[in-house]
């Protein structure tokens, strides 16, 4: 793998005409040697579903033979902060990125709101060089997220240079998500920048029908495609991993474990599970609540809820889990619950289904449609009484049969191989459309002028 950090070398850039001749030829390139560049503000695993789903997508695309590269920044999701070089080193050693090109440009701003925007001139310079160098220029750029400096610059550069780009908003345009924080800034950003960029995107990649409906309502000019995230059905948990789980959390051994796995954020509403616990334990006295995930500013409030409910000995704050520990948390749980106010997808829900666990979700969790279709759990309103009633119903039912239905649904409909194939077909359509557009223009000069005018609308 090539890991580059804040590279500053320069190289000669081709003029517009030679660039566009390359773009015209590139649009007709072979399907098997397609070059895909993914762009995301942060690949810190603690940032949640978007970065973790992207890892799985990259692995599936590489298995299928695509040439994949990744552009991101050194932005980190939460404390404890790592030294920049140490963070880059850890990311570069991840198996997903071995043998591929990864560039992490320095991101300025650690605290909100600056860490969400992440000013990163180094990443932008690298992107311009890549897009203007024929040998490495991507066929398609897939942008994940919308509000950061990097994702904004990427859409503008791709538009200027005639490279088809795809935008995955990751739930950014849901009305609830907009109002959760800095609503007026987001609305201004949408009006001034994002509307035009979505219109010029080859397509907008949504991961659920709920998100697609929201995008089509707010941006009727956008080309919207629905391709859900995939998930892999895991192998059985090893005895060593199971022992490690109970060595780390000995208080859980021999207990029924109700799992919540997500960022500890107020929109996830884990306090509804804490409030339900006293009543649940009267019927299920061996029940323990496992709250797994990094703190996103809500843990202190949750600890207060635990003390007020008098369940200090029945709640485990497991922190951020990866690898075997994450696998063990799902495997050892009797059920999974996520009563969020809003979830564009909720990757953990389909992970729980893949592990054969019954699921409780609110109707604001987009993947509730999978839970309902598979009859793999319950969807209940996000109130304390409804969550309690739903959990009682869930724990009384045949969890093995319900979990088996969820796992079979994942195998049939949400494999990464099928997801990758659907996305590849959409990439091909984007390239074919671009080729037809360029072929209809008489010369590169006219193409150049049109692309410049298009890009100017992004500024």
C-alpha positions in Angstrom: 0.0 0.0 0.0 1.1 3.5 -0.7 0.5 5.7 2.2 1.2 9.4 1.6 0.9 12.1 4.2 1.0 15.7 3.3 2.9 15.1 0.1 4.2 18.4 -1.4 5.9 17.2 -4.6 4.8 18.9 -7.8 4.5 17.7 -11.3 3.8 19.2 -14.7 0.1 19.4 -15.4 -1.4 18.8 -18.9 -3.3 21.6 -20.6 -7.1 21.4 -20.8 -7.3 19.9 -24.3 -5.0 17.0 -23.6 -6.8 16.5 -20.3 -10.2 16.4 -22.0 -9.0 14.0 -24.8 -8.0 11.7 -22.0 -11.4 12.1 -20.3 -13.1 11.4 -23.6 -11.1 8.2 -24.1 -11.4 7.3 -20.4 -15.2 7.3 -20.6 -15.0 4.3 -22.9 -12.5 2.4 -20.8 -12.9 -1.4 -20.1 -15.3 -2.3 -17.4 -12.7 -4.6 -15.8 -10.0 -2.1 -15.3 -12.2 0.7 -13.9 -10.4 3.0 -11.5 -12.5 4.2 -8.5 -11.5 6.9 -6.1 -13.4 7.0 -2.8 -13.3 10.3 -0.9 -14.4 10.7 2.8 -13.7 13.3 5.4 -12.5 10.8 8.1 -11.7 7.1 8.1 -11.5 7.0 11.9 -13.4 3.8 12.8 -15.0 5.6 15.7 -16.8 8.0 13.4 -19.4 5.3 12.9 -21.2 3.6 10.1 -20.2 5.5 7.0 -16.4 4.9 7.4 -16.9 1.3 8.4 -19.3 0.5 5.6 -16.8 2.1 3.2 -14.1 -0.3 4.4 -16.3 -3.2 3.5 -17.2 -1.7 0.1 -13.6 -1.2 -0.8 -12.8 -4.8 0.1 -15.6 -6.1 -2.1 -14.6 -3.9 -5.0 -11.0 -5.0 -4.8 -12.1 -8.6 -4.7 -14.1 -8.0 -7.9 -11.0 -6.7 -9.7 -11.6 -2.9 -9.6 -8.6 -0.6 -9.0 -9.6 1.3 -5.9 -7.9 4.2 -4.1 -8.9 6.3 -1.1 -8.5 9.9 -0.2 -9.2 11.1 3.3 -7.8 13.3 6.1 -6.2 12.9 9.5 -9.5 14.0 11.2 -10.4 12.0 14.2 -13.9 11.4 15.6 -13.4 11.7 19.3 -11.1 11.6 22.3 -8.6 10.2 23.1 -6.8 12.0 20.3 -3.9 10.1 18.7 -0.7 11.8 17.4 -1.2 12.4 13.7 1.7 10.1 12.6 0.4 7.4 14.9 -3.1 7.7 13.5 -1.8 7.5 9.9 0.3 4.5 10.8 -2.6 2.6 12.3 -4.8 3.3 9.4 -2.2 2.2 6.9 -1.8 -1.2 8.7 -5.5 -2.1 8.4 -5.8 -5.2 6.2 -8.5 -3.5 4.0 -6.0 -0.9 2.8 -3.0 -3.2 2.2 -1.8 -3.1 -1.4 -3.9 0.0 -2.4 -3.2 3.7 -2.6 -4.3 5.6 0.5 -3.7 9.3 1.0 -4.4 11.0 4.3 -4.0 14.8 4.2 -3.6 16.9 7.3 -6.9 18.2 8.6 -7.0 21.4 10.6 -9.4 21.8 13.5 -10.0 19.3 16.3 -13.0 20.7 18.1 -16.6 21.2 16.8 -17.6 22.7 14.5 -14.2 22.9 12.8 -13.4 19.2 13.0 -16.6 18.5 11.0 -15.4 20.8 8.2 -11.8 19.8 8.4 -9.8 22.3 6.3 -7.3 20.1 4.3 -5.4 21.9 1.5 -2.9 19.0 1.2 -5.7 16.6 0.3 -7.0 19.0 -2.3 -3.6 19.4 -3.9 -3.2 15.6 -4.1 -6.7 15.3 -5.7 -5.9 17.8 -8.3 -2.6 16.1 -9.3 -4.4 12.7 -9.5 -7.2 14.0 -11.6 -4.8 15.8 -14.0 -2.4 12.8 -14.5 -3.7 10.5 -17.2 -2.1 7.3 -15.8 -3.8 7.5 -12.5 -6.9 9.7 -13.1 -10.0 7.9 -11.7 -12.9 6.9 -14.0 -15.4 7.6 -11.2 -15.1 9.5 -7.9 -17.3 8.3 -5.1 -17.8 11.0 -2.4 -19.0 9.9 1.0 -20.5 12.8 3.0 -21.3 16.4 2.0 -20.4 19.0 4.7 -16.6 18.9 4.8 -14.0 20.9 3.0 -12.7 17.8 1.2 -16.0 16.5 -0.1 -17.0 20.0 -1.3 -13.7 20.5 -3.1 -13.8 17.1 -4.6 -17.2 17.7 -6.2 -16.1 21.0 -7.6 -12.8 19.6 -9.0 -14.5 16.6 -10.6 -17.1 18.8 -12.2 -14.4 21.2 -13.6 -12.4 18.3 -15.0 -15.2 16.3 -16.4 -14.9 13.3 -14.2 -18.2 11.6 -13.2 -18.8 11.8 -9.5 -21.2 10.1 -7.1 -22.4 11.5 -3.8 -23.4 9.4 -0.8 -25.0 11.9 1.6 -25.0 9.4 4.5 -28.3 10.8 5.8 -27.1 14.4 5.8 -30.3 15.7 4.3 -32.8 14.1 6.6 -34.9 16.8 8.2 -34.1 15.4 11.7 -30.4 15.3 11.0 -30.4 18.9 9.8 -32.0 20.2 12.9 -29.8 18.2 15.4 -26.9 20.7 15.2 -26.1 24.0 13.4 -29.3 23.9 11.4 -29.0 27.4 9.9 -25.5 26.7 8.7 -26.5 23.5 7.0 -29.5 25.1 5.3 -27.4 27.9 4.0 -24.7 25.4 2.8 -27.4 23.4 1.0 -28.8 26.4 -0.8 -25.5 27.9 -1.8 -23.4 24.8 -2.6 -25.0 21.4 -2.3 -28.0 21.8 -4.5 -26.0 22.4 -7.6 -23.5 19.7 -6.8 -26.2 17.1 -6.3 -27.7 18.1 -9.6 -24.4 17.7 -11.4 -23.6 14.4 -9.8 -23.7 11.3 -12.0 -26.1 9.9 -9.3 -26.8 10.3 -5.6 -26.1 7.1 -3.7 -28.7 6.5 -1.1 -28.8 3.4 1.1 -32.5 3.1 1.9 -35.8 3.9 0.4 -36.5 6.4 3.2 -33.4 8.4 2.3 -34.2 8.2 -1.4 -37.6 9.6 -0.8 -36.2 12.5 1.3 -33.6 13.3 -1.4 -36.1 13.2 -4.2 -38.4 15.5 -2.2 -35.8 18.1 -1.5 -33.7 17.8 -4.7 -36.1 16.7 -7.5 -33.4 17.4 -10.1 -31.0 14.8 -8.6 -30.5 11.3 -10.1 -31.1 9.0 -7.1 -30.1 5.4 -6.9 -30.8 3.1 -3.9 -28.0 0.6 -3.1 -27.9 -0.6 0.5 -24.8 -1.4 2.5 -23.9 -5.0 2.5 -22.9 -7.1 5.4 -21.0 -10.4 5.8 -22.5 -13.3 7.7 -19.7 -14.0 10.3 -18.0 -17.3 11.1 -18.6 -18.9 14.5 -17.0 -17.1 17.5 -13.7 -18.8 18.5 -13.3 -20.1 22.0 -10.3 -17.8 22.4 -12.4 -14.7 21.5 -15.2 -15.8 23.8 -12.8 -16.2 26.7 -11.3 -12.8 26.0 -14.8 -11.3 26.1 -15.5 -12.7 29.5 -12.0 -11.9 30.8 -12.6 -8.3 29.9 -16.2 -8.2 31.2 -16.4 -11.0 33.8 -19.7 -9.5 35.2 -21.4 -10.6 32.0 -20.6 -14.3 32.2 -23.7 -16.4 32.6 -26.0 -13.4 32.0 -28.5 -12.5 29.3 -27.0 -9.6 27.4 -29.0 -6.9 25.7 -26.7 -5.1 23.3 -26.7 -1.4 22.1 -23.8 -0.7 19.8 -23.5 2.8 18.3 -21.9 6.1 19.2 -23.1 7.4 22.6 -25.1 10.3 21.1 -28.3 11.9 22.2 -30.0 11.1 18.9 -29.5 7.3 19.6 -31.6 7.5 22.8 -29.8 4.8 24.8 -31.4 6.2 27.9 -34.7 4.6 26.8 -33.0 1.2 27.3 -31.7 2.3 30.7 -35.1 3.4 31.8 -36.6 0.1 30.7 -34.1 -2.0 32.6 -35.6 -2.0 36.1 -38.9 -3.4 34.8 -37.1 -5.8 32.5 -35.1 -7.2 35.3 -38.2 -8.0 37.3 -39.1 -10.5 34.6 -35.6 -11.3 33.4 -33.5 -11.0 36.6 -30.3 -12.1 34.8 -30.5 -9.4 32.1 -27.5 -7.0 31.6 -27.4 -4.0 29.3 -24.2 -3.7 27.3 -23.7 -0.1 25.9 -20.9 -0.4 23.3 -19.6 2.6 21.4 -17.4 5.7 21.7 -18.6 8.7 23.6 -20.1 11.4 21.4 -20.9 13.8 24.2 -23.7 11.8 25.8 -22.0 9.4 28.2 -22.2 11.6 31.3 -25.9 12.0 30.9 -26.3 8.3 30.5 -24.3 7.6 33.7 -26.7 9.9 35.5 -29.6 7.9 34.0 -28.0 4.7 35.3 -27.7 6.1 38.8 -31.3 7.4 38.8 -32.6 4.1 37.7 -30.6 2.2 40.3 -29.1 -0.2 37.8 -25.4 0.5 38.3 -24.7 -3.3 38.6 -26.7 -4.1 35.5 -25.1 -1.8 32.9 -21.7 -2.2 31.2 -20.1 0.6 29.3 -18.0 -1.4 27.0 -16.5 1.4 25.0 -15.6 1.2 21.3 -15.3 -2.4 20.1 -13.5 -3.8 17.1 -12.5 -7.2 15.7 -13.0 -10.2 17.9 -14.4 -8.1 20.7 -17.1 -6.7 18.5 -17.8 -10.2 17.1 -18.1 -11.5 20.7 -20.5 -8.6 21.7 -22.9 -9.6 18.9 -22.5 -13.3 19.4 -23.1 -13.3 23.1 -26.1 -11.0 23.1 -29.6 -12.3 23.3 -31.0 -9.3 21.4 -29.9 -5.9 19.9 -31.7 -2.6 20.4 -31.3 0.8 18.7 -34.3 3.2 19.5 -32.8 6.2 17.6 -34.5 9.5 16.7 -32.9 9.2 13.3 -30.7 6.7 11.5 -30.0 7.0 7.8 -29.0 3.3 7.7 -27.7 1.9 11.0 -25.0 -0.6 9.9 -25.1 -2.2 13.4 -28.7 -3.3 12.8 -27.8 -5.5 9.8 -24.7 -6.7 11.6 -27.0 -7.9 14.4 -29.2 -9.6 11.8 -26.1 -11.3 10.3 -25.2 -12.6 13.7 -28.7 -14.1 14.0 -29.9 -11.8 16.7 -33.5 -10.4 17.1 -33.6 -6.6 16.8 -35.6 -3.8 18.3 -35.6 -0.5 16.4 -37.6 2.7 16.1 -39.4 3.6 12.8 -36.8 6.4 12.4 -34.1 3.8 11.8 -34.0 3.3 8.1 -33.1 -0.4 8.3 -36.3 -1.1 10.1 -37.6 -2.1 6.7 -35.2 -5.0 6.6 -36.2 -6.0 10.2 -39.9 -5.9 9.3 -39.6 -7.7 5.9 -37.5 -10.5 7.5 -39.7 -10.7 10.6 -36.4 -10.5 12.5 -37.5 -8.3 15.4 -39.9 -5.5 16.3 -40.2 -1.8 15.3 -41.7 0.4 18.0 -42.2 4.1 18.6 -39.3 5.8 20.4 -41.0 6.3 23.7 -40.0 4.8 27.0 -43.3 2.8 27.4 -43.2 1.5 23.8 -39.5 0.5 24.0 -40.2 -1.4 27.3 -43.2 -3.2 25.8 -41.2 -4.0 22.6 -38.3 -5.5 24.6 -40.6 -7.6 26.8 -42.2 -9.0 23.6 -38.9 -9.6 22.0 -37.4 -11.4 25.0 -40.4 -13.6 25.4 -40.4 -14.8 21.8 -38.4 -17.6 20.2 -35.2 -15.6 19.6 -33.4 -18.4 17.7 -36.1 -18.6 15.0 -36.4 -14.8 14.8 -32.6 -14.4 14.5 -32.4 -17.2 11.9 -34.8 -15.3 9.7 -32.7 -12.2 9.9 -29.5 -14.0 9.1 -31.2 -15.7 6.0 -32.5 -12.3 4.8 -28.9 -10.9 5.0 -27.5 -13.9 3.0 -30.2 -13.4 0.2 -30.4 -9.7 -0.1 -27.4 -7.9 1.5 -24.3 -9.7 0.6 -21.4 -7.4 -0.3 -21.0 -9.2 -3.7 -24.5 -8.3 -4.8 -24.1 -4.7 -3.5 -20.8 -4.3 -5.3 -22.3 -5.6 -8.5 -25.2 -3.1 -8.3 -22.9 -0.2 -7.7 -20.6 -1.2 -10.6 -23.6 -1.2 -12.9 -24.4 2.3 -11.9 -20.8 3.3 -12.4 -20.9 1.9 -15.9 -24.1 3.8 -16.7 -22.5 7.0 -15.4 -19.5 6.5 -17.7 -21.7 5.7 -20.7 -23.7 8.8 -20.1 -20.6 10.9 -19.9 -19.2 9.3 -23.1 -22.3 10.1 -25.0 -22.2 13.7 -23.7 -18.6 14.2 -24.7 -19.1 12.5 -28.0 -21.9 14.9 -28.9 -19.5 17.9 -28.6 -17.5 18.8 -31.8 -14.1 19.5 -30.1 -12.2 19.7 -26.9 -12.3 23.5 -26.8 -16.1 23.5 -26.6 -16.0 20.8 -24.0 -13.5 22.7 -22.0 -15.6 25.9 -22.1 -18.8 24.0 -21.1 -17.0 22.2 -18.2 -15.6 25.6 -16.9 -19.1 27.1 -17.0 -20.5 24.1 -15.1 -17.8 24.2 -12.5 -18.3 28.0 -12.0 -21.8 27.3 -10.7 -20.2 25.4 -7.8 -18.1 28.4 -6.6 
